[in-house]
Amino acid sequence: MEAEKASDNKQTRKGSSTTRSISKSSKPKISQGELSELVLNHIHSGVIFCDESLNVVFFNEIFADLFDLDKTRITGKPVTDFMPNPLLQYVLRHGKAEMGVRYSVEKVQCVVNIIPVKKRGEVIGIIVESIPDDTLKNLIGKLSVLEDKACAYKREFSRLFSAKYTFSDIKGESGPIREARMLSSKYAKTDSSVLLLGATGTGKEMFAHAIHNESWRRNGPFVCLNCAAIPKDLFESELFGYAPGAFTGAHQKGKVGKIELAQRGTVFLDEIGDLPLNVQSKLLRVLESKTIERVGDLKPIEIDFRLIAATNKNLRAMIGRNEFREDLFYRLNTMTVQIPKLCKISEDIPLITNYILSSMGKSGMTFSPNALEVMQRYEWIGNIRELKNVIERAVSLADSDVIDVEHLPPEVITLKRQVHFSGFSGAADNLLTQQIFHCETEILKEALRLTKGNKMKTAKLLGISRSTLYEKCEKHNLSHFDWNSNC
């Protein structure tokens, strides 16, 4: 039995071997010449080869179809019989290719490339490649689509990374704002880092935009990054980018960092005081070497950019607490601009409000003198940002083109309150009563002045009913109060 099995296995192996040899031998053998012919017949342009006498040696099927030729009738004959062109002789004689030549004969419209064929430096013939108009138009159409997409991507990139404001958008004629504008304009003409200092909402980003637009880098990208809005673990990859597969979850193609995006442009790092210490050291190295390394990559990338940083924190105090690198601080502190708080430039509020209204498309609206007086007296802890929010609210509440005191939020309407103790000689329990009465009188007087004696507006401003207002006016002898007087 074992002998029979061995015999069967031997027969099976022999059969398989025979099958393999048959299958191998059944594959057609292709010579080098046949292979070349197959390749040339499968390309999408017509090709013809002529010898040094311009006699036809070979042409592919596309060429034959294009010029309606019979292979057996023209092989060995001069190519000029059916394709007269003086450039053929010129290329053969001078050995220089002629590309993209427009050619037309009878019904044939095409573009030809005439290429010399050389052997040991001598021209032994020419190749004429013909591209039919239909194929060319198809290629041009595809190229046009690609160009349109590239232009669209370029426009979108420019839109996303472009500075929107100039120094003409920074309104104000007070001393502090003029000094900040003047310093920023001078710094813009240099290529050094600029540090913008100021409280939240003072318009530091607007100054950064203006500095970029005033510099020679104005045509380059303007890339913003708010350091307070980025998780600590993502800082490095956001700023410097990362290589493909740098960490778990990384994109397969890697990522370009914000600094690399700003090539020949400006990077604006807002709230730089929130930058982690390890990223601060790497940023300092980038500023000094002008090269970056993506996370997970060892290949340095040369980068040309300008840094503008901003913060509302005391960086010197942070250095003392080991929260900010001293060497980075002195690298940034070369050119600093102090942006004033809104309460320090209250005389500019009318100019600023008009600019904000215009930017909202409400240039026809104005604030009444009383409303402006109230707004100039307010502290504006949120600065320009808070002012803009108040204006948006007032515009939505106003029934006409004039925005009045009643359209302002309650916290902005800070009425004067004066307490007088001089000349008081009564009992101690009467002191509070008298001062409350006096304060209420002053509040009523100022409210009537702000509303120009309009009782309905005054009641709304004070948050009381009209009947209550009439009672209080009678109680304080203000029923016939002259709101134009200063008494």
C-alpha positions as CSV (number, residue, x, y, z in Angstrom):
1,M,0.0,0.0,0.0
2,E,2.8,2.4,0.9
3,A,4.5,1.6,-2.4
4,E,1.3,2.4,-4.3
5,K,0.9,5.8,-2.4
6,A,4.5,6.7,-3.2
7,S,3.9,5.9,-6.8
8,D,0.7,8.0,-6.9
9,N,2.5,11.0,-5.3
10,K,5.3,10.7,-7.8
11,Q,2.8,10.7,-10.7
12,T,1.0,13.7,-9.1
13,R,4.3,15.6,-8.8
14,K,5.2,14.6,-12.4
15,G,1.7,15.8,-13.6
16,S,2.0,19.1,-11.8
17,S,5.5,19.6,-13.2
18,T,4.2,18.9,-16.7
19,T,1.4,21.4,-16.2
20,R,3.8,24.0,-15.1
21,S,6.1,23.4,-18.0
22,I,3.1,23.6,-20.4
23,S,1.8,26.8,-18.9
24,K,5.3,28.3,-19.1
25,S,5.8,27.3,-22.6
26,S,2.3,28.6,-23.5
27,K,3.3,32.2,-22.7
28,P,4.1,34.0,-25.9
29,K,7.7,35.2,-26.2
30,I,8.1,38.8,-27.1
31,S,11.2,40.2,-28.8
32,Q,12.6,43.6,-27.9
33,G,11.4,45.1,-31.1
34,E,7.9,43.8,-30.7
35,L,7.8,45.1,-27.1
36,S,8.9,48.6,-28.3
37,E,6.2,48.5,-31.0
38,L,3.5,47.5,-28.4
39,V,4.6,50.3,-26.1
40,L,4.5,53.0,-28.9
41,N,1.1,51.8,-30.1
42,H,-0.4,52.2,-26.7
43,I,0.6,55.8,-26.0
44,H,-1.9,58.6,-26.7
45,S,0.1,60.7,-29.2
46,G,1.3,59.9,-32.7
47,V,5.0,59.0,-33.1
48,I,7.1,58.6,-36.2
49,F,10.8,58.0,-36.5
50,C,12.8,59.0,-39.6
51,D,16.5,58.4,-40.4
52,E,19.1,60.9,-41.4
53,S,17.6,61.1,-44.9
54,L,14.2,61.8,-43.4
55,N,12.9,58.5,-44.7
56,V,10.2,56.8,-42.6
57,V,11.5,54.0,-40.5
58,F,8.6,53.4,-38.1
59,F,5.3,55.1,-37.0
60,N,2.7,54.0,-34.5
61,E,-1.0,53.4,-35.0
62,I,-2.1,56.8,-33.6
63,F,0.1,58.6,-36.1
64,A,-1.3,56.4,-39.0
65,D,-4.9,57.2,-37.9
66,L,-4.2,60.9,-37.5
67,F,-2.7,61.3,-41.0
68,D,-4.8,58.5,-42.6
69,L,-1.6,56.6,-43.7
70,D,-1.0,53.0,-44.9
71,K,2.0,51.5,-43.2
72,T,3.1,49.3,-46.1
73,R,2.9,52.2,-48.6
74,I,5.0,54.9,-46.8
75,T,7.6,52.9,-44.9
76,G,11.0,53.8,-46.3
77,K,9.7,56.9,-48.2
78,P,10.4,60.5,-47.3
79,V,8.3,61.9,-44.5
80,T,8.0,65.2,-46.5
81,D,5.7,63.5,-49.0
82,F,2.8,63.7,-46.6
83,M,4.2,66.0,-43.9
84,P,6.0,68.9,-45.6
85,N,7.6,71.1,-42.9
86,P,11.0,73.0,-43.2
87,L,11.6,72.5,-39.5
88,L,12.2,68.8,-40.0
89,Q,15.3,69.5,-42.0
90,Y,16.3,72.3,-39.6
91,V,16.2,70.0,-36.6
92,L,18.1,67.2,-38.5
93,R,20.8,69.7,-39.5
94,H,21.3,71.6,-36.2
95,G,20.4,68.9,-33.7
96,K,18.1,71.2,-31.6
97,A,14.5,70.2,-30.7
98,E,11.5,72.2,-31.7
99,M,8.7,71.8,-29.2
100,G,5.0,72.8,-29.4
101,V,4.9,73.6,-33.1
102,R,1.4,74.2,-34.5
103,Y,0.9,72.0,-37.6
104,S,-2.0,72.0,-40.0
105,V,-2.4,70.0,-43.2
106,E,-5.7,69.4,-44.9
107,K,-8.1,68.3,-42.1
108,V,-5.3,67.5,-39.6
109,Q,-4.9,69.9,-36.8
110,C,-2.3,69.1,-34.2
111,V,0.8,70.2,-32.2
112,V,4.1,68.5,-33.0
113,N,7.4,68.1,-31.1
114,I,10.4,67.5,-33.4
115,I,13.2,65.8,-31.5
116,P,16.6,64.9,-32.8
117,V,17.9,61.3,-32.1
118,K,21.6,61.2,-31.4
119,K,24.2,58.4,-31.1
120,R,27.7,59.3,-29.9
121,G,26.9,62.9,-30.4
122,E,25.8,62.6,-34.0
123,V,22.2,63.0,-35.2
124,I,21.0,59.8,-36.8
125,G,17.4,60.7,-37.3
126,I,14.4,62.5,-35.8
127,I,11.3,61.7,-33.9
128,V,8.1,63.6,-34.6
129,E,5.5,63.4,-31.9
130,S,2.0,64.7,-32.9
131,I,-0.6,65.5,-30.3
132,P,-4.1,65.8,-31.8
133,D,-6.2,69.0,-31.0
134,D,-8.8,66.9,-29.2
135,T,-6.2,65.4,-26.9
136,L,-4.6,68.8,-26.4
137,K,-7.8,70.5,-25.6
138,N,-8.6,67.8,-23.1
139,L,-5.2,68.2,-21.4
140,I,-5.6,72.0,-21.4
141,G,-9.1,71.6,-19.9
142,K,-7.8,69.4,-17.1
143,L,-4.8,71.8,-16.5
144,S,-7.2,74.7,-16.4
145,V,-9.3,73.0,-13.7
146,L,-6.2,72.3,-11.7
147,E,-5.1,75.9,-12.0
148,D,-8.5,77.1,-10.9
149,K,-8.4,74.9,-7.9
150,A,-4.8,76.1,-7.0
151,C,-6.0,79.7,-7.3
152,A,-9.0,79.0,-5.1
153,Y,-6.8,77.4,-2.5
154,K,-4.4,80.4,-2.7
155,R,-7.3,82.8,-2.3
156,E,-8.6,80.9,0.7
157,F,-5.2,80.8,2.2
158,S,-4.8,84.6,1.7
159,R,-8.2,85.2,3.2
160,L,-7.6,83.1,6.3
161,F,-4.0,84.4,6.9
162,S,-4.2,88.1,6.1
163,A,-4.1,91.2,8.3
164,K,-7.4,93.1,8.3
165,Y,-6.6,96.4,10.1
166,T,-4.2,99.3,9.5
167,F,-3.2,102.2,11.7
168,S,-6.0,104.3,10.2
169,D,-8.5,101.9,11.9
170,I,-7.1,102.7,15.3
171,K,-9.1,105.7,16.3
172,G,-8.2,108.3,19.0
173,E,-6.4,111.6,19.3
174,S,-5.5,111.5,23.0
175,G,-1.8,111.4,24.1
176,P,-1.5,107.7,25.1
177,I,-3.1,106.4,21.9
178,R,-1.1,108.7,19.7
179,E,2.1,107.6,21.4
180,A,1.2,103.9,21.0
181,R,0.4,104.4,17.3
182,M,3.7,106.3,16.7
183,L,5.8,103.7,18.4
184,S,4.1,100.8,16.6
185,S,4.5,102.5,13.2
186,K,8.3,102.9,13.9
187,Y,8.7,99.3,15.0
188,A,6.8,98.1,11.9
189,K,9.7,99.3,9.7
190,T,12.1,97.0,11.5
191,D,12.2,93.2,11.5
192,S,12.6,92.7,15.3
193,S,10.1,91.0,17.6
194,V,7.4,93.3,19.1
195,L,5.7,92.9,22.5
196,L,2.3,94.5,23.0
197,L,1.3,95.1,26.6
198,G,-2.2,96.0,27.7
199,A,-5.3,94.9,29.6
200,T,-7.9,92.5,28.0
201,G,-9.9,94.1,25.3
202,T,-7.7,97.1,24.6
203,G,-7.2,96.2,21.0
204,K,-3.7,94.5,21.0
205,E,-4.6,92.3,18.1
206,M,-5.6,95.3,16.0
207,F,-2.2,96.9,16.7
208,A,-0.6,93.6,15.6
209,H,-2.6,93.6,12.3
210,A,-1.5,97.2,11.7
211,I,2.2,96.5,12.4
212,H,2.1,93.7,9.8
213,N,0.4,95.8,7.2
214,E,2.9,98.6,7.7
215,S,6.0,96.3,7.4
216,W,7.7,94.9,4.2
217,R,6.1,91.6,5.0
218,R,2.6,92.9,4.3
219,N,2.2,90.6,1.3
220,G,3.1,87.5,3.4
221,P,0.7,85.5,5.6
222,F,-0.4,86.9,9.0
223,V,-0.9,83.9,11.3
224,C,-2.6,84.3,14.7
225,L,-2.6,81.9,17.6
226,N,-4.2,82.5,21.0
227,C,-2.0,80.8,23.5
228,A,-4.8,80.8,26.2
229,A,-7.0,78.7,23.9
230,I,-4.6,75.9,23.2
231,P,-4.4,72.8,25.5
232,K,-0.8,72.4,26.9
233,D,-0.3,69.0,25.2
234,L,-1.0,70.5,21.8
235,F,1.2,73.6,21.9
236,E,4.2,72.1,20.2
237,S,2.3,70.5,17.4
238,E,0.3,73.7,16.8
239,L,3.4,75.9,16.7
240,F,6.0,73.7,15.1
241,G,3.9,71.0,13.4
242,Y,4.7,67.3,13.5
243,A,6.1,64.6,11.2
244,P,4.0,61.6,9.8
245,G,3.2,59.1,12.6
246,A,4.9,61.3,15.3
247,F,2.5,60.1,17.9
248,T,-0.7,58.0,18.3
249,G,-3.5,59.7,16.4
250,A,-1.2,61.8,14.3
251,H,-2.2,62.4,10.7
252,Q,-0.5,60.1,8.2
253,K,0.8,63.0,6.2
254,G,1.9,65.0,9.2
255,K,1.0,68.6,9.9
256,V,2.4,72.0,9.1
257,G,2.8,74.3,12.2
258,K,1.7,77.9,12.5
259,I,5.2,79.2,12.4
260,E,5.9,77.3,9.1
261,L,2.7,78.6,7.7
262,A,4.0,82.2,8.3
263,Q,6.9,81.8,5.9
264,R,8.0,85.4,4.9
265,G,5.2,86.7,7.0
266,T,4.2,87.4,10.7
267,V,3.2,85.2,13.6
268,F,1.0,86.8,16.2
269,L,1.1,85.0,19.6
270,D,-1.7,86.5,21.7
271,E,-1.6,85.9,25.5
272,I,2.0,84.7,25.3
273,G,2.1,84.6,29.1
274,D,0.1,81.3,28.9
275,L,2.9,79.6,26.8
276,P,4.3,76.5,28.7
277,L,7.9,76.7,29.8
278,N,9.1,73.8,27.6
279,V,7.6,75.5,24.5
280,Q,9.1,78.8,25.6
281,S,12.6,77.4,25.4
282,K,11.9,75.9,21.9
283,L,10.4,79.2,20.7
284,L,13.6,81.0,21.9
285,R,15.7,78.6,19.9
286,V,13.6,79.1,16.8
287,L,13.9,82.9,17.1
288,E,17.7,82.7,17.4
289,S,18.4,80.0,14.8
290,K,15.6,80.8,12.3
291,T,15.0,77.0,11.9
292,I,12.3,74.8,13.2
293,E,12.0,71.0,13.8
294,R,8.6,69.4,13.6
295,V,7.6,67.1,16.4
296,G,9.0,63.6,15.7
297,D,11.4,64.9,13.0
298,L,15.1,65.6,13.1
299,K,15.4,67.5,9.9
300,P,15.6,71.3,10.5
301,I,13.4,73.5,8.3
302,E,14.7,77.1,7.6
303,I,12.0,79.7,8.3
304,D,11.8,83.4,7.8
305,F,9.1,85.1,9.9
306,R,8.6,88.0,12.3
307,L,7.1,87.5,15.8
308,I,4.6,89.9,17.4
309,A,3.5,88.8,20.9
310,A,0.9,90.3,23.3
311,T,0.0,89.8,26.9
312,N,-2.1,91.3,29.7
313,K,0.1,89.7,32.4
314,N,3.1,91.1,34.2
315,L,5.9,89.0,32.7
316,R,8.5,90.3,35.1
317,A,6.4,89.1,38.1
318,M,6.0,85.7,36.2
319,I,9.8,85.5,35.9
320,G,10.1,85.8,39.7
321,R,7.7,82.9,40.1
322,N,9.5,80.8,37.5
323,E,6.5,80.9,35.2
324,F,8.2,82.7,32.3
325,R,11.7,82.3,30.9
326,E,13.9,85.4,31.6
327,D,15.9,84.9,28.3
328,L,12.8,84.8,26.2
329,F,11.4,87.9,28.0
330,Y,14.5,89.9,27.1
331,R,14.4,88.6,23.6
332,L,10.8,89.9,23.3
333,N,11.2,93.1,25.4
334,T,13.4,94.8,22.8
335,M,10.4,96.7,21.3
336,T,7.4,97.1,23.6
337,V,4.2,99.1,23.1
338,Q,1.9,99.9,26.0
339,I,-1.8,99.9,24.8
340,P,-3.8,102.3,27.1
341,K,-7.0,101.3,28.8
342,L,-10.2,102.9,27.5
343,C,-10.8,104.8,30.8
344,K,-7.5,106.5,30.2
345,I,-8.5,107.8,26.8
346,S,-12.2,108.6,27.6
347,E,-12.1,111.7,25.4
348,D,-11.7,109.4,22.4
349,I,-14.9,107.5,23.1
350,P,-17.0,109.7,20.6
351,L,-14.4,108.9,17.8
352,I,-14.3,105.2,18.7
353,T,-18.1,104.8,18.9
354,N,-18.5,106.4,15.4
355,Y,-16.0,104.0,14.0
356,I,-17.7,101.0,15.6
357,L,-21.1,102.1,14.3
358,S,-19.6,102.6,10.8
359,S,-18.1,99.1,10.9
360,M,-21.5,97.7,11.8
361,G,-23.1,99.4,8.8
362,K,-24.9,101.9,11.1
363,S,-23.0,105.0,10.2
364,G,-26.4,106.9,10.1
365,M,-26.8,106.4,13.9
366,T,-25.3,108.6,16.6
367,F,-25.1,108.8,20.4
368,S,-26.8,111.7,22.1
369,P,-24.5,114.1,24.1
370,N,-26.0,112.8,27.4
371,A,-25.3,109.2,26.4
372,L,-21.7,110.0,25.5
373,E,-21.3,111.9,28.8
374,V,-22.4,108.8,30.7
375,M,-20.2,106.5,28.6
376,Q,-17.1,108.8,29.1
377,R,-17.7,108.6,32.9
378,Y,-17.9,104.8,33.0
379,E,-14.9,102.8,34.0
380,W,-14.9,100.3,31.1
381,I,-13.2,97.3,32.8
382,G,-13.6,95.3,29.5
383,N,-12.2,98.2,27.5
384,I,-12.9,98.4,23.7
385,R,-14.4,94.9,23.7
386,E,-17.0,95.9,26.3
387,L,-17.7,99.2,24.5
388,K,-18.4,97.3,21.3
389,N,-20.8,95.0,23.1
390,V,-22.6,97.9,24.7
391,I,-23.0,99.6,21.3
392,E,-24.4,96.5,19.7
393,R,-27.0,96.2,22.5
394,A,-27.9,99.9,22.2
395,V,-28.3,99.7,18.4
396,S,-30.7,96.8,18.8
397,L,-32.8,98.7,21.4
398,A,-32.9,102.2,19.7
399,D,-36.1,103.1,18.0
400,S,-34.5,106.0,16.0
401,D,-31.1,107.0,14.7
402,V,-30.3,108.6,18.0
403,I,-29.0,106.4,20.8
404,D,-29.9,107.8,24.2
405,V,-29.1,107.0,27.9
406,E,-32.1,104.8,28.2
407,H,-30.6,102.4,25.6
408,L,-27.5,101.8,27.7
409,P,-27.2,98.9,30.1
410,P,-27.8,99.7,33.8
411,E,-24.1,99.1,34.8
412,V,-23.0,101.8,32.5
413,I,-25.4,104.5,33.8
414,T,-23.4,105.5,36.9
415,L,-25.1,108.6,38.4
416,K,-23.2,110.9,40.7
417,R,-23.7,110.5,44.4
418,Q,-22.5,113.1,46.8
419,V,-22.5,112.9,50.5
420,H,-22.2,116.1,52.6
421,F,-21.4,116.0,56.3
422,S,-20.2,119.6,56.7
423,G,-22.4,121.8,59.0
424,F,-24.3,118.8,60.4
425,S,-25.1,119.3,64.1
426,G,-28.1,117.1,64.6
427,A,-28.5,113.7,66.4
428,A,-26.6,110.7,65.0
429,D,-29.8,108.8,64.1
430,N,-30.8,111.7,61.8
431,L,-27.5,111.6,59.9
432,L,-28.3,108.5,57.7
433,T,-31.9,109.8,57.0
434,Q,-30.6,113.2,55.9
435,Q,-27.9,111.8,53.7
436,I,-30.2,109.3,52.1
437,F,-32.6,112.1,51.4
438,H,-29.8,114.3,49.9
439,C,-28.4,111.4,47.8
440,E,-31.9,110.7,46.4
441,T,-32.4,114.3,45.5
442,E,-29.1,114.4,43.6
443,I,-29.9,111.2,41.8
444,L,-33.3,112.5,40.7
445,K,-31.7,115.8,39.6
446,E,-29.0,114.1,37.5
447,A,-31.5,111.6,36.0
448,L,-33.7,114.6,34.9
449,R,-30.7,116.3,33.4
450,L,-29.8,113.2,31.4
451,T,-33.3,112.8,30.1
452,K,-33.8,116.5,29.5
453,G,-36.8,116.5,31.9
454,N,-38.6,113.7,30.2
455,K,-40.5,112.0,33.0
456,M,-41.2,108.7,31.1
457,K,-37.5,108.3,30.2
458,T,-36.4,109.3,33.7
459,A,-38.7,106.7,35.3
460,K,-37.4,104.0,32.9
461,L,-33.8,105.1,33.6
462,L,-34.3,104.8,37.4
463,G,-36.3,101.6,37.1
464,I,-39.4,103.0,38.8
465,S,-43.0,103.7,37.7
466,R,-44.0,107.2,36.6
467,S,-46.4,107.6,39.5
468,T,-43.5,106.8,41.9
469,L,-41.3,109.3,40.1
470,Y,-44.0,112.1,40.4
471,E,-44.3,111.3,44.2
472,K,-40.5,111.5,44.7
473,C,-40.2,114.7,42.6
474,E,-43.0,116.3,44.8
475,K,-41.3,115.1,47.9
476,H,-38.0,116.6,46.9
477,N,-39.5,119.8,45.5
478,L,-38.4,118.9,42.0
479,S,-41.8,119.0,40.2
480,H,-40.7,122.1,38.3
481,F,-37.0,121.3,38.3
482,D,-35.0,123.2,35.6
483,W,-32.9,120.4,34.1
484,N,-30.7,123.0,32.3
485,S,-29.5,124.4,35.6
486,N,-26.4,123.2,37.5
487,C,-28.2,123.5,40.9
